[in-house]
Amino acid sequence: MFTGIIEAKGLVKDVQHNGSNVELWIESSITHELKIDQSVAHSGVCLTVVEIKGDMYRVTVVEETLNKTNLGSWKPGDTVNLERSLKVGSRLDGHFVQGHVDATAVCIEKQTLEGSWLFRFQFPAEYAALVIEKGSICINGVSLTVFNVGNDECTVTIIPYTYEHTNFNAIEKGSRVNIEFDVLGKYLLRQKELAV
């Protein structure tokens, strides 16, 4: 379980294909605090640390994850948002995030405002019921509040701190991002479906 509050950025150093899996080597300032078998969210995707060497660590991405996320397009030099799992008793500054990406969304608009950035994303319309005005969403691992919600679109605003300390500064119109919808909304929708 995560909160969508990014701890650090990582740098993709190497991408290796191993059958249908992809092995990613990530360099990060928090590597020395990690341990093997630990869960870390990588731009919203929960992956397990399987090897550590110096300031780099390795994670394995399976085919199912490659199909649902943008990890298959990652290459050396790409920046990744990192968050370690939530500690019991810690403050929940974002919202409950599982690290289980539902789909990818496409940035269809980026505006530089005076002191912030506005991003509009288009997501698969089948998830429309899970996006509500002023509700929570997780984009590239960042917990955000959405507004101007449409059937397959929503808008978020990014403050300077988040823009500087996450990979939102690399997102442009046409960029594909990982998106996880609010888990509470998923359970409510499922209960409604079962009640019919």
N, CA, C and O of each residue as an XYZ file, in Angstrom:
784
protein
N       0.847     -1.184      0.000
C       0.000      0.000      0.000
C       0.888      1.241      0.000
O       1.905      1.299      0.691
N       0.478      2.232     -0.793
C       1.236      3.469     -0.934
C       0.302      4.658     -0.714
O      -0.895      4.483     -0.490
N       0.859      5.870     -0.780
C       0.051      7.064     -0.564
C       0.033      8.012     -1.753
O      -0.772      8.942     -1.787
N       0.912      7.791     -2.733
C       0.986      8.699     -3.866
C       1.815      9.935     -3.589
O       1.748     10.911     -4.336
N       2.599      9.901     -2.514
C       3.515     11.002     -2.206
C       4.927     10.527     -2.565
O       5.473      9.640     -1.909
N       5.502     11.111     -3.589
C       6.773     10.649     -4.145
C       7.930     11.004     -3.210
O       8.051     12.137     -2.744
N       8.784      9.993     -2.947
C       9.950     10.187     -2.075
C      11.170     10.675     -2.829
O      11.921     11.520     -2.343
N      11.358     10.135     -4.019
C      12.570     10.437     -4.779
C      12.328     10.117     -6.242
O      11.352      9.462     -6.606
N      13.240     10.596     -7.063
C      13.230     10.203     -8.469
C      14.342      9.187     -8.687
O      15.384      9.232     -8.033
N      14.099      8.272     -9.619
C      15.106      7.311     -9.999
C      15.443      7.497    -11.466
O      14.690      8.125    -12.211
N      16.563      6.956    -11.874
C      17.011      7.049    -13.258
C      17.161      5.634    -13.815
O      17.876      4.807    -13.248
N      16.486      5.368    -14.919
C      16.630      4.059    -15.572
C      18.034      3.993    -16.167
O      18.400      4.805    -17.016
N      18.821      3.004    -15.706
C      20.198      2.862    -16.180
C      20.345      1.770    -17.228
O      21.185      1.867    -18.123
N      19.512      0.713    -17.113
C      19.632     -0.381    -18.066
C      18.291     -1.100    -18.179
O      17.548     -1.210    -17.204
N      17.996     -1.583    -19.369
C      16.780     -2.343    -19.647
C      17.199     -3.637    -20.322
O      17.809     -3.618    -21.392
N      16.869     -4.768    -19.695
C      17.251     -6.072    -20.238
C      15.992     -6.910    -20.455
O      15.122     -6.970    -19.586
N      15.902     -7.548    -21.608
C      14.759     -8.419    -21.909
C      15.124     -9.848    -21.547
O      16.187    -10.346    -21.916
N      14.227    -10.498    -20.818
C      14.454    -11.868    -20.352
C      13.178    -12.658    -20.608
O      12.297    -12.705    -19.750
N      13.071    -13.277    -21.776
C      11.827    -13.936    -22.173
C      10.750    -12.887    -22.351
O      10.948    -11.916    -23.080
N       9.609    -13.067    -21.694
C       8.532    -12.078    -21.776
C       8.656    -11.004    -20.700
O       7.846    -10.079    -20.650
N       9.661    -11.121    -19.844
C       9.887    -10.146    -18.778
C      10.889     -9.079    -19.197
O      11.656     -9.252    -20.144
N      10.860     -7.973    -18.466
C      11.866     -6.925    -18.630
C      12.520     -6.693    -17.274
O      11.836     -6.558    -16.259
N      13.849     -6.647    -17.264
C      14.612     -6.350    -16.049
C      15.061     -4.895    -16.131
O      15.698     -4.489    -17.103
N      14.729     -4.120    -15.114
C      15.110     -2.709    -15.076
C      16.133     -2.476    -13.973
O      15.943     -2.910    -12.837
N      17.216     -1.790    -14.311
C      18.171     -1.325    -13.310
C      17.903      0.158    -13.080
O      17.920      0.958    -14.015
N      17.658      0.508    -11.829
C      17.308      1.880    -11.445
C      18.373      2.431    -10.503
O      18.788      1.763     -9.556
N      18.804      3.647    -10.775
C      19.731      4.349     -9.882
C      18.940      5.378     -9.092
O      18.150      6.132     -9.659
N      19.156      5.408     -7.773
C      18.387      6.342     -6.951
C      19.123      6.695     -5.668
O      19.969      5.940     -5.189
N      18.787      7.854     -5.125
C      19.372      8.289     -3.851
C      18.854      7.468     -2.674
O      19.443      7.516     -1.594
N      17.764      6.713     -2.854
C      17.234      5.905     -1.744
C      17.660      4.435     -1.840
O      17.240      3.622     -1.016
N      18.481      4.085     -2.826
C      18.890      2.691     -3.001
C      19.504      2.118     -1.729
O      19.218      0.977     -1.366
N      20.343      2.896     -1.049
C      21.020      2.391      0.161
C      20.040      2.080      1.290
O      20.404      1.395      2.246
N      18.805      2.571      1.196
C      17.798      2.294      2.218
C      16.917      1.099      1.853
O      16.098      0.662      2.662
N      17.081      0.575      0.645
C      16.238     -0.529      0.183
C      16.819     -1.868      0.590
O      17.997     -1.976      0.931
N      15.975     -2.884      0.547
C      16.444     -4.244      0.780
C      15.771     -5.165     -0.228
O      14.707     -4.850     -0.760
N      16.392     -6.286     -0.480
C      15.833     -7.252     -1.420
C      14.484     -7.741     -0.898
O      14.322     -7.965      0.302
N      13.534     -7.903     -1.788
C      12.164     -8.355     -1.528
C      11.255     -7.214     -1.046
O      10.131     -7.461     -0.610
N      11.735     -5.979     -1.123
C      10.941     -4.825     -0.715
C      10.114     -4.317     -1.893
O      10.568     -4.337     -3.037
N       8.894     -3.862     -1.601
C       8.027     -3.292     -2.630
C       8.282     -1.797     -2.761
O       8.333     -1.070     -1.768
N       8.441     -1.353     -3.997
C       8.631      0.064     -4.290
C       7.736      0.408     -5.472
O       7.695     -0.325     -6.459
N       7.021      1.522     -5.370
C       6.199      1.989     -6.487
C       7.080      2.769     -7.451
O       7.783      3.700     -7.059
N       7.029      2.371     -8.730
C       7.809      2.998     -9.797
C       6.837      3.689    -10.746
O       6.196      3.035    -11.569
N       6.727      5.013    -10.632
C       5.729      5.776    -11.402
C       4.362      5.108    -11.285
O       3.619      4.983    -12.259
N       4.058      4.686    -10.061
C       2.746      4.118     -9.752
C       2.654      2.616     -9.842
O       1.613      2.049     -9.510
N       3.707      1.948    -10.280
C       3.680      0.494    -10.453
C       4.477     -0.175     -9.337
O       5.673      0.075     -9.186
N       3.814     -1.025     -8.557
C       4.471     -1.738     -7.469
C       5.359     -2.838     -8.042
O       4.878     -3.743     -8.724
N       6.664     -2.752     -7.759
C       7.634     -3.745     -8.210
C       8.514     -4.152     -7.037
O       8.726     -3.372     -6.108
N       9.024     -5.380     -7.088
C       9.841     -5.928     -6.007
C      11.326     -5.783     -6.322
O      11.772     -6.113     -7.421
N      12.080     -5.290     -5.355
C      13.526     -5.189     -5.485
C      14.104     -6.604     -5.431
O      13.885     -7.323     -4.456
N      14.844     -7.013     -6.477
C      15.382     -8.370     -6.524
C      16.913     -8.411     -6.442
O      17.487     -9.470     -6.189
N      17.572     -7.278     -6.652
C      19.032     -7.229     -6.576
C      19.466     -5.794     -6.326
O      18.850     -4.850     -6.822
N      20.533     -5.640     -5.552
C      21.074     -4.311     -5.248
C      22.576     -4.331     -5.504
O      23.279     -5.232     -5.046
N      23.067     -3.326     -6.245
C      24.503     -3.165     -6.503
C      24.845     -1.696     -6.390
O      24.471     -0.902     -7.254
N      25.550     -1.325     -5.337
C      25.940      0.072     -5.150
C      24.728      0.969     -5.047
O      23.864      0.761     -4.195
N      24.659      1.965     -5.912
C      23.527      2.895     -5.871
C      22.438      2.514     -6.871
O      21.557      3.318     -7.175
N      22.504      1.265     -7.387
C      21.481      0.785     -8.325
C      20.802     -0.466     -7.767
O      21.375     -1.203     -6.964
N      19.567     -0.681     -8.215
C      18.854     -1.905     -7.865
C      18.075     -2.386     -9.083
O      17.812     -1.627    -10.015
N      17.712     -3.672     -9.048
C      17.021     -4.294    -10.178
C      15.627     -4.744     -9.778
O      15.411     -5.257     -8.679
N      14.682     -4.542    -10.695
C      13.309     -5.032    -10.543
C      12.934     -5.780    -11.817
O      13.479     -5.524    -12.891
N      11.995     -6.707    -11.677
C      11.511     -7.483    -12.810
C      10.084     -7.062    -13.128
O       9.241     -6.962    -12.236
N       9.823     -6.816    -14.404
C       8.486     -6.434    -14.857
C       7.943     -7.580    -15.710
O       8.537     -7.945    -16.724
N       6.801     -8.146    -15.288
C       6.218     -9.283    -16.009
C       5.309     -8.786    -17.135
O       4.962     -7.607    -17.203
N       4.938     -9.708    -18.005
C       4.177     -9.374    -19.214
C       2.856     -8.662    -18.898
O       2.500     -7.697    -19.573
N       2.131     -9.132    -17.878
C       0.853     -8.501    -17.512
C       1.046     -7.020    -17.192
O       0.252     -6.178    -17.611
N       2.101     -6.713    -16.453
C       2.396     -5.313    -16.107
C       2.803     -4.524    -17.339
O       2.405     -3.369    -17.496
N       3.587     -5.130    -18.208
C       3.990     -4.450    -19.442
C       2.781     -4.113    -20.304
O       2.763     -3.077    -20.969
N       1.772     -4.977    -20.297
C       0.566     -4.759    -21.107
C      -0.321     -3.642    -20.559
O      -1.022     -2.989    -21.332
N      -0.307     -3.405    -19.249
C      -1.226     -2.435    -18.637
C      -0.595     -1.083    -18.323
O      -1.299     -0.137    -17.967
N       0.720     -0.988    -18.451
C       1.420      0.231    -18.047
C       2.282      0.759    -19.198
O       2.281      0.214    -20.301
N       3.013      1.832    -18.907
C       3.935      2.368    -19.910
C       5.370      1.885    -19.718
O       6.285      2.398    -20.362
N       5.577      0.900    -18.834
C       6.934      0.441    -18.526
C       7.641     -0.188    -19.724
O       8.870     -0.166    -19.796
N       6.888     -0.742    -20.652
C       7.490     -1.338    -21.829
C       8.206     -0.345    -22.727
O       9.032     -0.731    -23.554
N       7.893      0.933    -22.565
C       8.542      1.964    -23.383
C       9.701      2.642    -22.652
O      10.362      3.513    -23.217
N       9.954      2.250    -21.398
C      11.052      2.865    -20.652
C      12.391      2.513    -21.280
O      12.597      1.411    -21.788
N      13.300      3.494    -21.228
C      14.636      3.309    -21.796
C      15.661      3.985    -20.890
O      15.296      4.831    -20.074
N      16.937      3.627    -21.021
C      17.963      4.279    -20.211
C      17.887      5.799    -20.344
O      17.761      6.340    -21.442
N      17.967      6.470    -19.197
C      17.878      7.926    -19.169
C      16.517      8.438    -18.743
O      16.382      9.613    -18.403
N      15.493      7.574    -18.753
C      14.154      7.997    -18.315
C      14.130      8.180    -16.802
O      14.827      7.479    -16.068
N      13.326      9.124    -16.352
C      13.166      9.412    -14.930
C      11.914      8.729    -14.409
O      10.880      8.707    -15.076
N      12.019      8.171    -13.202
C      10.949      7.388    -12.585
C      10.613      7.970    -11.218
O      11.511      8.317    -10.451
N       9.319      8.078    -10.908
C       8.887      8.497     -9.574
C       8.928      7.293     -8.635
O       8.426      6.222     -8.977
N       9.524      7.463     -7.452
C       9.688      6.357     -6.509
C       8.999      6.641     -5.180
O       9.054      7.751     -4.652
N       8.351      5.603     -4.658
C       7.761      5.673     -3.313
C       7.840      4.302     -2.675
O       7.425      3.306     -3.267
N       8.381      4.253     -1.452
C       8.359      3.004     -0.698
C       6.980      2.826     -0.058
O       6.213      3.780      0.069
N       6.685      1.598      0.339
C       5.358      1.305      0.878
C       5.102      2.057      2.184
O       6.026      2.449      2.896
N       3.825      2.240      2.467
C       3.364      2.975      3.644
C       3.709      2.214      4.916
O       3.492      1.005      5.000
N       4.245      2.922      5.902
C       4.485      2.328      7.218
C       3.226      2.492      8.062
O       2.589      3.545      8.034
N       2.870      1.459      8.806
C       1.725      1.560      9.712
C       2.030      2.637     10.745
O       3.108      2.650     11.339
N       1.083      3.531     10.952
C       1.259      4.626     11.902
C       1.752      5.907     11.259
O       1.830      6.939     11.926
N       2.090      5.862      9.966
C       2.535      7.076      9.277
C       1.335      7.919      8.867
O       0.212      7.424      8.775
N       1.591      9.199      8.622
C       0.543     10.064      8.111
C       0.206      9.667      6.685
O       1.088      9.287      5.914
N      -1.056      9.754      6.337
C      -1.504      9.456      4.974
C      -1.737     10.788      4.282
O      -2.845     11.324      4.303
N      -0.677     11.322      3.662
C      -0.762     12.653      3.066
C      -1.444     12.659      1.712
O      -1.935     13.702      1.281
N      -1.488     11.524      1.031
C      -2.146     11.453     -0.276
C      -3.471     10.723     -0.131
O      -4.377     11.191      0.558
N      -3.577      9.558     -0.794
C      -4.733      8.686     -0.613
C      -4.245      7.246     -0.742
O      -3.101      7.011     -1.130
N      -5.107      6.283     -0.420
C      -4.686      4.879     -0.513
C      -4.422      4.500     -1.967
O      -5.307      4.587     -2.818
N      -3.193      4.079     -2.232
C      -2.763      3.687     -3.576
C      -2.201      2.273     -3.471
O      -1.380      1.994     -2.597
N      -2.639      1.384     -4.356
C      -2.187      0.001     -4.293
C      -0.913     -0.263     -5.094
O      -0.199     -1.230     -4.826
N      -0.630      0.582     -6.064
C       0.495      0.308     -6.946
C       0.117     -0.665     -8.047
O       0.981     -1.236     -8.712
N      -1.203     -0.852     -8.237
C      -1.737     -1.728     -9.278
C      -2.377     -0.853    -10.346
O      -3.553     -0.502    -10.253
N      -1.606     -0.511    -11.342
C      -2.063      0.400    -12.389
C      -3.214     -0.228    -13.165
O      -3.153     -1.396    -13.547
N      -4.270      0.563    -13.397
C      -5.444      0.075    -14.118
C      -5.279      0.180    -15.627
O      -5.729     -0.688    -16.375
N      -4.630      1.251    -16.064
C      -4.530      1.514    -17.500
C      -3.514      2.632    -17.704
O      -2.918      3.136    -16.752
N      -3.335      3.003    -18.958
C      -2.551      4.197    -19.248
C      -3.498      5.281    -19.750
O      -4.576      5.001    -20.274
N      -3.066      6.515    -19.576
C      -3.807      7.672    -20.075
C      -2.844      8.490    -20.924
O      -1.627      8.343    -20.814
N      -3.395      9.350    -21.770
C      -2.580     10.181    -22.656
C      -2.778     11.648    -22.288
O      -3.906     12.103    -22.099
N      -1.680     12.376    -22.189
C      -1.762     13.813    -21.950
C      -2.261     14.481    -23.231
O      -1.622     14.388    -24.279
N      -3.402     15.151    -23.136
C      -3.958     15.812    -24.317
C      -3.835     17.333    -24.237
O      -4.157     18.047    -25.188
N      -3.364     17.813    -23.088
C      -3.153     19.261    -22.955
C      -2.202     19.522    -21.798
O      -2.286     18.882    -20.750
N      -1.297     20.473    -22.005
C      -0.410     20.941    -20.945
C      -0.338     22.450    -21.041
O      -0.009     23.003    -22.090
N      -0.648     23.115    -19.933
C      -0.598     24.581    -19.900
C       0.326     25.023    -18.780
O       0.247     24.513    -17.662
N       1.188     25.956    -19.076
C       2.004     26.573    -18.044
C       1.265     27.800    -17.547
O       1.024     28.742    -18.302
N       0.906     27.784    -16.264
C       0.187     28.897    -15.656
C       1.181     29.704    -14.827
O       2.363     29.364    -14.765
N       0.713     30.748    -14.204
C       1.587     31.538    -13.346
C       1.688     30.849    -11.995
O       0.845     31.055    -11.122
N       2.725     30.026    -11.826
C       2.944     29.352    -10.556
C       2.474     27.907    -10.508
O       2.600     27.268     -9.463
N       1.945     27.374    -11.582
C       1.526     25.969    -11.610
C       1.419     25.496    -13.057
O       1.588     26.272    -13.998
N       1.135     24.208    -13.210
C       0.970     23.610    -14.528
C      -0.344     22.846    -14.550
O      -0.681     22.152    -13.591
N      -1.070     22.972    -15.622
C      -2.336     22.264    -15.802
C      -2.127     21.156    -16.825
O      -1.591     21.387    -17.909
N      -2.555     19.961    -16.468
C      -2.477     18.810    -17.366
C      -3.868     18.227    -17.552
O      -4.607     18.050    -16.584
N      -4.225     17.930    -18.795
C      -5.483     17.242    -19.076
C      -5.143     15.882    -19.666
O      -4.334     15.777    -20.588
N      -5.770     14.842    -19.125
C      -5.495     13.472    -19.539
C      -6.753     12.801    -20.070
O      -7.855     13.020    -19.566
N      -6.567     11.983    -21.094
C      -7.658     11.169    -21.623
C      -7.384      9.724    -21.236
O      -6.295      9.202    -21.474
N      -8.387      9.079    -20.632
C      -8.261      7.705    -20.166
C      -9.333      6.851    -20.836
O     -10.272      7.406    -21.407
N      -9.228      5.510    -20.787
C     -10.257      4.658    -21.403
C     -11.628      4.932    -20.790
O     -11.773      4.947    -19.567
N     -12.632      5.149    -21.637
C     -13.970      5.534    -21.185
C     -14.616      4.496    -20.271
O     -15.542      4.823    -19.529
N     -14.148      3.262    -20.313
C     -14.725      2.221    -19.451
C     -14.504      2.512    -17.965
O     -15.161      1.915    -17.112
N     -13.584      3.427    -17.652
C     -13.298      3.779    -16.255
C     -14.008      5.059    -15.816
O     -13.734      5.557    -14.724
N     -14.894      5.595    -16.617
C     -15.529      6.890    -16.337
C     -16.199      6.936    -14.963
O     -16.135      7.961    -14.284
N     -16.835      5.852    -14.548
C     -17.559      5.835    -13.273
C     -16.625      5.941    -12.067
O     -17.085      6.200    -10.954
N     -15.328      5.746    -12.273
C     -14.366      5.791    -11.166
C     -13.693      7.155    -11.004
O     -12.861      7.338    -10.115
N     -14.051      8.102    -11.856
C     -13.452      9.434    -11.787
C     -14.538     10.438    -11.461
O     -15.476     10.629    -12.235
N     -14.404     11.081    -10.303
C     -15.421     12.048     -9.874
C     -14.778     13.411     -9.632
O     -13.591     13.505     -9.316
N     -15.563     14.443     -9.781
C     -15.100     15.813     -9.550
C     -14.544     15.951     -8.133
O     -15.204     15.591     -7.158
N     -13.335     16.470     -8.034
C     -12.602     16.659     -6.774
C     -12.261     15.344     -6.090
O     -11.985     15.320     -4.890
N     -12.279     14.249     -6.845
C     -11.884     12.946     -6.317
C     -10.391     12.731     -6.463
O      -9.681     13.553     -7.042
N      -9.926     11.607     -5.927
C      -8.501     11.269     -5.980
C      -8.195     10.353     -7.153
O      -9.001      9.510     -7.548
N      -7.004     10.551     -7.691
C      -6.509      9.700     -8.770
C      -4.994      9.610     -8.603
O      -4.385     10.486     -7.988
N      -4.393      8.576     -9.138
C      -2.945      8.424     -9.063
C      -2.394      8.377    -10.481
O      -2.708      7.465    -11.245
N      -1.574      9.361    -10.829
C      -0.970      9.441    -12.161
C       0.543      9.379    -12.012
O       1.147     10.212    -11.337
N       1.148      8.378    -12.653
C       2.595      8.134    -12.521
C       3.026      8.074    -11.058
O       4.116      8.514    -10.691
N       2.130      7.510    -10.226
C       2.444      7.331     -8.818
C       2.168      8.529     -7.943
O       2.410      8.471     -6.737
N       1.665      9.624     -8.510
C       1.414     10.852     -7.759
C      -0.062     10.962     -7.423
O      -0.910     10.904     -8.313
N      -0.373     11.121     -6.138
C      -1.744     11.314     -5.691
C      -2.191     12.727     -6.054
O      -1.554     13.709     -5.675
N      -3.302     12.814     -6.798
C      -3.774     14.102     -7.289
C      -5.282     14.220     -7.156
O      -5.991     13.217     -7.079
N      -5.762     15.447     -7.129
C      -7.195     15.739     -7.139
C      -7.581     16.137     -8.553
O      -6.908     16.954     -9.182
N      -8.671     15.555     -9.053
C      -9.101     15.834    -10.424
C     -10.246     16.838    -10.451
O     -11.006     16.964     -9.491
N     -10.354     17.552    -11.570
C     -11.480     18.462    -11.795
C     -11.768     18.508    -13.289
O     -11.048     17.904    -14.084
N     -12.814     19.221    -13.666
C     -13.266     19.256    -15.063
C     -13.337     17.843    -15.645
O     -12.780     17.553    -16.704
N     -14.040     16.980    -14.918
C     -14.136     15.567    -15.288
C     -15.147     15.382    -16.412
O     -16.269     15.883    -16.345
N     -14.730     14.652    -17.450
C     -15.627     14.286    -18.544
C     -15.757     12.775    -18.601
O     -15.294     12.078    -17.697
N     -16.379     12.261    -19.651
C     -16.566     10.808    -19.763
C     -15.252     10.054    -19.900
O     -15.143      8.912    -19.452
N     -14.260     10.675    -20.509
C     -12.972     10.001    -20.666
C     -11.808     10.964    -20.491
O     -10.714     10.717    -20.998
N     -12.037     12.065    -19.773
C     -11.004     13.078    -19.570
C     -11.074     13.634    -18.162
O     -12.133     13.637    -17.534
N      -9.938     14.104    -17.673
C      -9.912     14.830    -16.400
C      -8.697     15.756    -16.409
O      -7.772     15.590    -17.203
N      -8.725     16.716    -15.520
C      -7.664     17.716    -15.431
C      -7.078     17.704    -14.029
O      -7.795     17.511    -13.047
N      -5.764     17.913    -13.943
C      -5.086     18.066    -12.660
C      -4.181     19.291    -12.743
O      -3.755     19.691    -13.826
N      -3.900     19.870    -11.600
C      -2.966     20.984    -11.523
C      -1.776     20.563    -10.683
O      -1.940     19.940     -9.633
N      -0.588     20.898    -11.136
C       0.651     20.507    -10.472
C       1.337     21.755     -9.915
O       1.556     22.730    -10.633
N       1.672     21.707     -8.621
C       2.373     22.822     -7.980
C       3.870     22.731     -8.308
O       4.347     21.674     -8.722
N       4.613     23.829     -8.126
C       6.042     23.814     -8.465
C       6.843     22.716     -7.779
O       7.704     22.107     -8.413
N       6.586     22.446     -6.508
C       7.341     21.411     -5.797
C       7.164     20.054     -6.482
O       8.144     19.350     -6.724
N       5.934     19.690     -6.790
C       5.658     18.408     -7.441
C       6.255     18.375     -8.837
O       6.803     17.356     -9.256
N       6.153     19.474     -9.554
C       6.709     19.555    -10.912
C       8.216     19.313    -10.897
O       8.749     18.634    -11.774
N       8.892     19.864     -9.909
C      10.347     19.746     -9.821
C      10.794     18.383     -9.305
O      11.820     17.863     -9.743
N      10.030     17.797     -8.373
C      10.471     16.586     -7.686
C       9.857     15.289     -8.222
O      10.047     14.231     -7.622
N       9.133     15.351     -9.328
C       8.579     14.146     -9.964
C       8.880     14.212    -11.463
O       9.494     15.164    -11.944
N       8.440     13.191    -12.184
C       8.669     13.224    -13.632
C       7.550     13.934    -14.393
O       7.455     13.802    -15.613
N       6.701     14.687    -13.686
C       5.702     15.504    -14.393
C       6.377     16.543    -15.288
O       5.796     16.968    -16.287
N       7.592     16.952    -14.941
C       8.282     17.936    -15.789
C       8.707     17.350    -17.132
O       9.113     18.091    -18.028
N       8.619     16.021    -17.282
C       8.949     15.386    -18.562
C       7.702     15.046    -19.377
O       7.811     14.588    -20.515
N       6.515     15.270    -18.800
C       5.272     14.948    -19.499
C       4.902     16.086    -20.433
O       4.856     17.248    -20.029
N       4.641     15.743    -21.682
C       4.223     16.706    -22.696
C       2.945     16.197    -23.351
O       2.529     15.066    -23.100
N       2.331     17.002    -24.169
C       1.163     16.562    -24.912
C       1.539     15.326    -25.727
O       2.529     15.339    -26.459
N       0.757     14.271    -25.600
C       1.027     13.018    -26.283
C       1.720     11.977    -25.407
O       1.772     10.803    -25.772
N       2.252     12.391    -24.259
C       2.909     11.440    -23.358
C       1.886     10.462    -22.782
O       0.744     10.827    -22.500
N       2.322      9.213    -22.615
C       1.465      8.189    -22.025
C       1.894      7.978    -20.583
O       3.082      7.811    -20.305
N       0.934      7.984    -19.660
C       1.216      7.876    -18.231
C       0.457      6.699    -17.634
O      -0.513      6.207    -18.211
N       0.920      6.257    -16.461
C       0.238      5.201    -15.714
C      -0.849      5.834    -14.856
O      -0.649      6.892    -14.260
N      -2.000      5.172    -14.802
C      -3.113      5.717    -14.032
C      -3.746      4.626    -13.174
O      -4.053      3.536    -13.657
N      -3.935      4.940    -11.897
C      -4.638      4.049    -10.970
C      -5.811      4.813    -10.387
O      -5.651      5.899     -9.829
N      -6.991      4.231    -10.527
C      -8.199      4.862    -10.017
C      -8.375      4.523     -8.538
O      -7.833      3.531     -8.051
N      -9.130      5.348     -7.838
C      -9.310      5.233     -6.398
C      -9.887      3.868     -6.027
O     -10.951      3.484     -6.512
N      -9.179      3.140     -5.162
C      -9.600      1.789     -4.780
C     -10.965      1.796     -4.084
O     -11.735      0.848     -4.243
N     -11.274      2.834     -3.325
C     -12.587      2.906     -2.658
C     -13.703      2.997     -3.689
O     -14.758      2.385     -3.528
N     -13.465      3.765     -4.748
C     -14.433      3.858     -5.831
C     -14.633      2.526     -6.521
O     -15.748      2.192     -6.922
N     -13.553      1.756     -6.663
C     -13.651      0.442     -7.305
C     -14.540     -0.494     -6.500
O     -15.367     -1.212     -7.064
N     -14.371     -0.487     -5.181
C     -15.199     -1.355     -4.338
C     -16.662     -0.936     -4.357
O     -17.552     -1.785     -4.398
N     -16.915      0.367     -4.327
C     -18.300      0.852     -4.370
C     -18.967      0.484     -5.690
O     -20.124      0.064     -5.715
N     -18.229      0.644     -6.790
C     -18.781      0.297     -8.096
C     -19.066     -1.192     -8.186
O     -20.085     -1.595     -8.747
N     -18.177     -2.014     -7.639
C     -18.373     -3.466     -7.653
C     -19.612     -3.861     -6.841
O     -20.382     -4.728     -7.254
N     -19.792     -3.225     -5.695
C     -20.985     -3.510     -4.879
C     -22.258     -3.139     -5.628
O     -23.256     -3.857     -5.558
N     -22.225     -2.029     -6.336
C     -23.379     -1.605     -7.112
C     -23.683     -2.605     -8.224
O     -24.843     -2.932     -8.473
N     -22.624     -3.091     -8.896
C     -22.806     -4.076     -9.969
C     -23.415     -5.373     -9.441
O     -24.275     -5.967    -10.091
N     -22.975     -5.806     -8.275
C     -23.468     -7.056     -7.678
C     -24.904     -6.923     -7.182
O     -25.640     -7.908     -7.118
N     -25.296     -5.703     -6.833
C     -26.645     -5.468     -6.295
C     -27.705     -5.465     -7.395
O     -28.896     -5.587     -7.107
N     -27.289     -5.329     -8.636
C     -28.239     -5.273     -9.739
C     -28.783     -6.647    -10.067
O     -29.601     -6.787    -10.976
